[in-house]
Every structure is written in structure tokens, then in C-alpha cells.
Amino acid sequence: MEVEVKTIYEGHLYAVQYENAGDNEMDRLFDEWNDIETVYNFMLENEKELQRKTWKRTNTPMLATRKVMEEAEELEDIIYELCENSDEGSIPDLDSLFKFLDGKYRNIYTLTPAKSYGPDQPSMLRLYAIKIETNVYLITGGGIKLADTIQNSPGLKEHVIQNIDLVRNWLIEHGIENKEDLANI
């Protein structure tokens, strides 16, 4: 499968657009998270997950929907602010948002898989990316995380790990190692 790399914020943030996808992953996710019907239907389908102790304050589909939409709005603002800070060499920057994704990626030190959380504690939102270099990330996907692991989370288990592996292998095959390589695609 081929992928395209779309610029979100020049020099710092990029997103994958998968073959036959209508939009890049960042735009797709934020559009989805801001669509009340989509989020509410997801919460209805996964209502049993909302009964976990973690979600005691947002344990109904409507409360959880509101939480996702509020988090999405705030997260998008934070991302652009951190991109600007990264551009200016200020802290906090993008590296403060993304954390290394452990598990099977524990010992990977180049083109490192990473995750970010929404602003709330606990957060329902996740963005997954590959760290290209300091303050340079390529978004590979994301979603709403209701369970304790990706593998137990409806809506994530089907694609997160597969997409990270696909994009990481694509970057390696195309010799992309830094932001200059990304800019020349």
C-alpha cells in the first residue's frame, strides 16, 4: 500500500494520507472527533467500556461524547501552539506532547513510534505518530481509547499497530530519515 505525506505544519508536523483515503490522518481524526453523531454512535456501540472505573465521570454515551469533543478542540489548539513553539525553539514543544510507544517498539531508536494524549486526565483521545527527529512527527493514526491497551480498545486494535508498522517500513524503504527527506517527497 502506498502512502502520501501531507504537511500540517512545515518543518514539524506531517500526516499520512493512506491510499484511497479522502483525507490525511490528522484532518480525518479531528473531523471525526468533532462529529457529534459519529462520536455518539461510537460511544453507544462501546457503552460497556464506559463502565470502567477510569470513566466514572463520563460513564454515559452523551457525557463521553461531550468529553471527546471538548478534548479534540483543546488538543488541536495545543498541537498548533506546540508547533509554533518548536519553530521558535521554545518549550513546551512537540516533544513534550508525544511520548514513546513502548511494547514491541521498546528498543527502536530511529523512526520511533510515539503517542500523544488529549489534554484531560484521563484522556480518551490518542494520536499515534512516528518521530522523525527532534520536534518532527508524522501522524499515522489515532482514535478514542476506552480500554487499558490498544489491543483491548475498540476502534484502535484494528489499525494502530498495523499502520505504524506500514508507515515505518515505507519510510525505511524510501530512505526517509529526517525532515529534509520528508520535505523532498
Salt bridges, closest charged atoms under 4 A:
GLU4 OE1 - LYS6 NZ 3.03
GLU25 OE1 - ARG28 NH2 2.84
GLU32 OE1 - ARG28 NH1 3.02
GLU49 OE2 - LYS48 NZ 3.67
GLU49 OE1 - ARG52 NE 2.72
GLU71 OE2 - LYS67 NZ 3.50
ASP87 OD1 - HIS12 NE2 3.17
ASP95 OD1 - LYS131 NZ 3.50
ASP120 OD2 - LYS67 NZ 3.19
ASP165 OD2 - LYS104 NZ 2.63
